[in-house]
Amino acid sequence: MSNETLRVDVDAIIKSRTSKRVPKFLVNFVKRLIHQDEINAFMEKNLQGVEFFQGVIDRMQCRDRVYGIENLDLIPEGQQVIFACNHPLGAMEAMVMGKHFGNRYGEKVNFVVTDFLMHVTPIANYFTPVNVASTSVLKNKDAKERLNRLFESDKHVVMFPAGACSRKIDGVIQDKPWKKTFVSMAKAHHRCIVPIKVDGRNSRHFYLLAKLREKLGIKFAFEMILLPDEMFRQHGKTIGITIGKPISWEELQQEKNDWTLVKQIRETVYSM
């Protein structure tokens, strides 16, 4: 794996997308916004796997606090798990969970993510690309096959059922409605579900931009371009994660309505 593969190059990306000349000040603005130089300097360390997760936490000088770690001991031996998590930050919660779960389970842990993150090759082995924000994810043949292969494996699976990081809704920082894929897959593949609560929030202007976009009726979530900057804004902060008690697949089977379970598990997460 070469360092060239891992470099972020805004100039090259723009050149590949348009033949028009983009003003230099705008190119430089995007470079600063996504922290191109800082990201490339970090990539040059060529960290892999758990070392990459730990390296990001160290680079941001974040303190990670995991509560309820003893609940992982309640998972029956040989039982595979779906970790169902809220998604307030967009990146740092995955770094913390990647570190702790990677240390505990090795490469037998996998995150369901968007395709874009597969470009982060040092940790791509921990990812399965699926657009979980789509309401028709299980109707997409390729996505369904990837998920089925993952859930038939011996890997524990981390899912963010909202499919995107939290927004400010009714004055509260919270996920958008959760999709039911994690419940459907838990039932179909006899996996228990472990709820996880992540504490944290992004900057005020991230939520303001998202709200403005929605008021203008723009569907494309262009506030997502701020997420690299939001990650760097977590510098020096504490990322708190609380792990709940596992919900057995037998208990899940007792409730026929998947949406009822989604509502209950989401409420459990936010009450932790």
N, C-alpha and C positions, 0 to 999 in steps of 0.2 A: 504494500500500500504506500503510495507516494504522497508527500506533503502537497503536491500540486493538486491531487484529487480532492484534498480537504480544504483548499483555500476558497474563501469567498471573494469573488471578483465582480464588483458592481459594473465596472466598465464593460467587461466581457458579456455579462448578462444583458445589459442594455443594447449592446451591439448586435447580439443574437436575436433580439426581439424587434428591433426597428432599424430602418435604414436612415431615418431622420437624425439630424444632429440635435442632441440633447444639451442644453446649456450646462456649462461646467459647474456653475454654482449649484444647480439642481442635483447633479451627479454627486458632488461633494456632500450636499445635504443628506442624501440617501445613505452615503457611506457612514456619515456620523450617526445617523438615526439607527442603523443596524449594527453599529460598532464594528465595522469591518476590520480595522487594524487590531483591535483587542481580540476579536474572535480568531483571526489568523495567527496572532502571536500564541494564543492558547493551543490552536491546532498543531503548531510546530512541535509541541511536546510529544505528539503522537501517542497519547494515552489511549488505552483500550478498555472496553468493558467497565467493570466496577471502578477501576482507576480513573476512568473518564468521569463517571458520576461524582466520585470523590473530588476530582480535580476541579470540576465546575463549582462545587460547594466551597472549596478552599479559595478559588479565584474570587468568588463573590464575598468571601469572608463571612459566610452565613453560619449561623448556629442551627443545627437541626435537632429537634426534640421529638422523640417518638414515645407516645404514651400507650399503654395497653398492650405492650409487646408480649406480655404473658398470655394474651388471648390466642396467639398463634399456636401455643402448646395445646389448645383445646381442639385443634383440627385433628380428626382421626388419622391415624397412621395410614399412609397410602392414599389419602383422599386429596383430590385436586380441588383447587379453590378458584373462585372469581372474586377479586377484590373490587368492590364497587365504591368509587370515590367521587366526591365533589371536585370541582376544577377551578379554584379561584385565581390561580396565577398564570397558568399556561405553560410553564417550563420547570420552575424550581421544585414543585411538588414531585415531578417525575424524577428529578435528579436525586432527591432525598429517598424516595421509595426504591429507585434503582440501586442506590448504595446499600440500603439496609436489606432489601429482599435479595439483591445480588450476593451479598455476603452470606445470607442465610441459605439461599436455594441455588446459588451458582447461576448457570444459564438456564435453569428450569423455572424461569419466570419471564413473562412476555407481556408487553404493553400493546393494546390495540390502539393504533394511531392513524393519523392522516398520512397520505402518500409522501408528503413533503419531508417528513422526518426520516425517511429511508435514505436521504442524502447525508445524514449524519452517520457516516459509515463506521466510526469506532464503536457505536452502540447499536447498529442496525440489527444485530442478531437478537436483540431484546425486543424487537418491534415486529408487529404484523400490520400491514397497511390496509385499513378498511375505513370507508367514510361513515363513521358511526353517527354522524349528524343527520344522515339521510333516514327518512322514515321508511324507505323501501330497501334498507340494507339487506334484509333476508330474501328479497325478491330478485336481487342481483346475483346471477349465477356464480360469477367469479368471486364476489365477496363472500357469498355463502359457503363456497368450497374452501376458501382460505380460513374462514372461521371454524368450519367443521374440522379441518385438519388440525387447527390449533387446539380446539377443545377435545379432540380425540387423543391428543398427545399427553405426556406426563408433566406438562408445564403448568404452573400456576399463572393465571391471567389477570392483569390489571386493566380495568375498564373505567372510562369516564363517561357515564351514560348520557350526559348532556351533549357530548360530541364536540363541545367547544368550551372555552373558559368562561367564567361567570361574567355577568353584566349587572348593572344596577337596575333592579326591578322593584317598583313600588317603594323606592327609597332604601332598599336593602340589597347588599351585594350577595347574589345568589345565582345558581345555575339556571339556565333555561330549562324547560320541561325535559325530563329524562326519557330516553327511548327504552323500550322493553327488551331489547336484544339480550342484555345480560341475564334477565330472568328466564327468557325462553331457552337460552343456551344452558343455563344451570339445570333446568328441568330436563332438557333433552339428553344432557351428557352426565347427569347425576353428580353435579358439583355443588359443594356448599358455597354460600356467599358470605364474604366477610366485609362488613361496611367499614369505610374509612372516612374520617373527617379531616380535612386539611384547613388550617387556619391561615389567613392571609388575604391580601387585597392588592390590586394594581393601583396605579395613580389616578387621581381625580380626572385628569384630561383624557385618559383612556376611556372612562365611562361616559364623559361628556361627548366625545367624538362618536362613540357608539350610539348614544341617544340622538345626536344630531342626524346621523346617517339614517336611523330608523324613521325619524320625523320627516325626512326628505323622501322617504319611500325607496331608498337604495338598498337592494338586497345584498349586493356584494359587501362583505364585512371588511372594508379596507382599514379599519382600526387594527386589524391583525398585524399589519406591518409594524406596529408599535411594540409588538411582543418582545423582540430582542432588547429594545431599550427598557421595557418593563422588567426584564430579567436583570439587567444591570442596576435597575433602581432598587432591587432587593438587597443590594450590597450592605453587609453588616447587620441584616435583620435576622430574626429567628423564624424558622419555618417549623411550625408545630403540626404534628400528625397524630391523630388518635385512632387506634385500631379497636374495633368493636368485637363482640363475640360472634363466632361463626353461626350461620343459619343453615341447618342441614338440608340436603336436597329432599329428604323425606318430609320435612316440615313445609318446604316449598310446594311439594306435590299436593298437600292438603288443600291449598287454595287454587281453585280452577281459573280464576281471573288473574292473568298476569299483571294487568294494570293496577289491580289492588295491591299486589306485592310491590310493584314499583313505587307506588305512593307510600307504602309502609316503610320500605327500606330507605327511601329518600328522607322521610321524616325522622327515622332513626339516626341517619347520618347528621342531620342538622341539629339534632338534640344532644349530640355527644359533646 
